Amino acid sequence: EEEEEEEEEERVQRGNAAEEESSSSSDDDLSDDDLVKEYNEIRRDDAQILSKSQLRTEDDRAKGLAIISQRKIWERALNVRIRVQKLLASANKMPQVRNSRAIRIDFLFLL
């Protein structure tokens, strides 16, 4: 938005400079060809400014879509981590190898 405001100010300054030039010289000095050339230059400048602002808008849209995609990936990764954390917590509650022999003996003793 700031850049657009700066570009608008530049356009106004160019217009003021053109008015000063035209007021300093008489209207008879400018031919139709000169006016057409000046008009075409102004249109070209406006078209360049418009294309720059459109590119910025497209870039901003692409960045926004990338951020949305990154958030979705982050949420999925977090969900996987939570599930794996629960799995590992349950696995840590299982008997260790060195204790499994004692558990087997106790189990056989009960039979």
C-alpha positions as semicolon CSV with decimal commas, in nm:
position;residue;x (nm);y (nm);z (nm)
1;E;0,000;0,000;0,000
2;E;0,285;0,236;0,079
3;E;0,443;0,169;-0,258
4;E;0,113;0,236;-0,430
5;E;0,087;0,566;-0,247
6;E;0,442;0,654;-0,352
7;E;0,363;0,566;-0,712
8;E;0,050;0,782;-0,696
9;E;0,257;1,072;-0,561
10;E;0,507;1,024;-0,845
11;R;0,221;1,034;-1,095
12;V;0,087;1,353;-0,941
13;Q;0,434;1,509;-0,947
14;R;0,477;1,411;-1,312
15;G;0,139;1,564;-1,387
16;N;0,233;1,883;-1,203
17;A;0,563;1,901;-1,390
18;A;0,381;1,850;-1,720
19;E;0,137;2,127;-1,630
20;E;0,422;2,361;-1,545
21;E;0,592;2,282;-1,875
22;S;0,274;2,333;-2,070
23;S;0,191;2,657;-1,889
24;S;0,540;2,794;-1,953
25;S;0,509;2,730;-2,324
26;S;0,208;2,831;-2,523
27;D;-0,043;2,576;-2,649
28;D;0,047;2,666;-3,005
29;D;0,404;2,537;-2,952
30;L;0,284;2,182;-2,884
31;S;0,180;1,995;-3,190
32;D;-0,073;1,716;-3,198
33;D;0,211;1,466;-3,240
34;D;0,377;1,588;-2,921
35;L;0,052;1,558;-2,731
36;V;-0,003;1,207;-2,864
37;K;0,351;1,108;-2,764
38;E;0,304;1,251;-2,414
39;Y;-0,031;1,077;-2,382
40;N;0,122;0,745;-2,489
41;E;0,406;0,787;-2,237
42;I;0,160;0,849;-1,958
43;R;-0,043;0,544;-2,060
44;R;0,275;0,331;-2,068
45;D;0,374;0,455;-1,723
46;D;0,027;0,378;-1,589
47;A;0,034;0,032;-1,746
48;Q;0,373;-0,040;-1,584
49;I;0,247;0,072;-1,245
50;L;-0,064;-0,142;-1,282
51;S;0,135;-0,448;-1,386
52;K;0,369;-0,403;-1,089
53;S;0,077;-0,383;-0,848
54;Q;-0,083;-0,691;-1,006
55;L;0,242;-0,883;-0,971
56;R;0,260;-0,781;-0,605
57;T;-0,097;-0,899;-0,556
58;E;-0,020;-1,233;-0,722
59;D;0,296;-1,271;-0,512
60;D;0,100;-1,196;-0,194
61;R;-0,163;-1,452;-0,292
62;A;0,103;-1,715;-0,358
63;K;0,265;-1,642;-0,022
64;G;-0,071;-1,670;0,151
65;L;-0,139;-2,007;-0,009
66;A;0,209;-2,127;0,089
67;I;0,148;-2,025;0,451
68;I;-0,185;-2,209;0,457
69;S;-0,014;-2,518;0,317
70;Q;0,266;-2,495;0,575
71;R;0,013;-2,471;0,858
72;K;-0,172;-2,780;0,735
73;I;0,156;-2,974;0,717
74;W;0,251;-2,854;1,066
75;E;-0,086;-2,963;1,209
76;R;-0,051;-3,308;1,050
77;A;0,304;-3,348;1,181
78;L;0,191;-3,245;1,529
79;N;-0,095;-3,495;1,516
80;V;0,145;-3,774;1,416
81;R;0,383;-3,676;1,697
82;I;0,101;-3,690;1,954
83;R;-0,003;-4,035;1,837
84;V;0,355;-4,165;1,833
85;Q;0,408;-4,019;2,182
86;K;0,111;-4,219;2,313
87;L;0,242;-4,533;2,143
88;L;0,589;-4,492;2,292
89;A;0,446;-4,422;2,638
90;S;0,248;-4,746;2,618
91;A;0,552;-4,937;2,489
92;N;0,761;-4,814;2,781
93;K;0,508;-4,969;3,022
94;M;0,576;-5,315;2,880
95;P;0,815;-5,542;3,071
96;Q;1,181;-5,521;2,988
97;V;1,376;-5,820;2,854
98;R;1,559;-5,884;3,182
99;N;1,229;-5,896;3,370
100;S;1,056;-6,122;3,116
101;R;1,226;-6,437;3,250
102;A;1,093;-6,371;3,599
103;I;0,746;-6,306;3,460
104;R;0,753;-6,637;3,267
105;I;0,857;-6,830;3,576
106;D;0,580;-6,670;3,779
107;F;0,329;-6,744;3,503
108;L;0,437;-7,110;3,475
109;F;0,425;-7,140;3,852
110;L;0,060;-7,030;3,849
111;L;-0,035;-7,302;3,603
